[in-house]
Amino acid sequence: MSDSNLLEKIVALCKRRGFIYPGSEIYGGLANTYDYGPMGAELLRNIRNLWWDYFVHKREDIVGLDASLISAAKIWEASGHTAGFADAMVDCKNCQARFRADHIISDFFLNFYRLSSKSKDASELISDMVGNNPLIIIPSDDKKGIETKLEGLPIEQLTKLISKEKILCPNCGKSDWTEVRKFNLLFPVNLGIVEGDQSLAYLRGETAQGIFINFKNIVDSTRVRLPFGVAQLGKSFRNEITLGNSIFRTIEFEQGEIEYFFDPEKEDWQKLFEDFKKGMWNFVVSSLGVKDSNLRWREHSDQERSFYSKKTLDLEYNFPFGYKELWGLAYRTDYDLSQHQKFSGKDLTILDPETNKKILPHVIEPAVGINRLMLMVLTDAYSEEGERIFLKLNPKIAPYKAAVFPLLANKEELVNLARKIYEDLRKEFLIAWDDRGNIGKRYASQDEIGTPYCITVDFDTLKDDSVTIRDRNSAKQERVKIPDLTNYLQEHLK
Ligand code: ATP
């Protein structure tokens, strides 16, 4: 759906139907935090469970882990996060607003390009604008293209670019900036109750490090053999400045990460990489039911890729604010294990039982945000037909699988029979009950939370033992016998 207000519409629906609420709302809100309401909690749980089922339970070679959210400072020194995990920020001296430097620069170039591209050829424009400036090579209609070129640039160059182009503050319109400075994204936690004797720890900035530091524990306490993966689902925390795109980027979010360990002398990393690529795509399209026309792969440039990574790809989704990273896939070599070996002084190698050689395995890492998957499925499912708004959610992830209504709430025989059907179906499926308002309102509310089927008990039911089933996507209705309902849902919810 191409609609400039699409994000606003989704955010409004999520608030009015109990998917997502702004965090700490009754106290005026807390920026970049969100709470998930009854529908959101079910949707998130369904996505999370499908991910776990697909990548852990359905695979013989991947096991799970649930590591601590609070972790020793040393872990983050070893991983490079305390030194390098930082956003380049710039403050407006006039209004004190703070922005990510790459965001205001890319917005500036994008606006300039959009405004002027009517009259000039793109390459001509860019050379007019930046002369021999090597930073911006190709204008891209897609902001990510420009941001990518800015990523990894030294902060001095970002400062220079902001002042050379006299970029204006998006908040107050002045051009009076501080130098660009780096802000670390990790949340420190002070442990201990004795003042002056506090020790520093961090809320984890990603789930992956918990996997690396437990690598030896897992090998020693289970039957795993290389190649094998360790998967983890859980909260991560990053003190980021966000752009207000709802739950796309928040300071607390849930990740699903896998570290797939292998011996590079025995396995072809390109094949493992391709297998994960297929798995990720397939999960999004088949398990979550997202249109593949809204997905694409983007390979990281040499400048953007971390120095230890041999190859990094992002699976991107066409969000209402453009194509953005959904899921990263990286071949990280043995960087993480060797760093932890160095910083902890512990031997993290394992013995190859055939050759008796010590190996420090390499890893391939697919890393996704569960909340980002949720924003993607909401975007993909949002549909309008005339006045009707409905979420075309894949039945596998819809909060409720069906709703049961008595046609009239004040007719005891209808209510009793509907209640019985509801209780029976609840043994197998998550079912909603609604007897408020008129049938039109009930349909509208179930449509907006994506319930695939509505079952109505009416006066004919008392005579023919059949109910009306209405399909969410087509709004078509059909009559089904009560004893066939369980089978009907089993068949249609596949
Ligand atoms: P981005 O470029 O969007 O900041 P990243 O490259 O820092 O993401 P990773 O560290 O690779 O992301 O994390 C893996 C996944 O976790 C991302 O693909 C994304 O889906 C999710 N993620 C990362 N940061 C956030 C955040 N602040 N809020 C929600 N999800 C996030």
Boltz pocket constraint, residues with backbone or C-beta under 6 A from the ligand:
constraints:
  - pocket:
      binder: B
      contacts: [[A, 205], [A, 206], [A, 238], [A, 240], [A, 247], [A, 248], [A, 249], [A, 250], [A, 251], [A, 252], [A, 253], [A, 254], [A, 255], [A, 325], [A, 326], [A, 327], [A, 328], [A, 367], [A, 368], [A, 369], [A, 370], [A, 371], [A, 372]]
      max_distance: 6.0
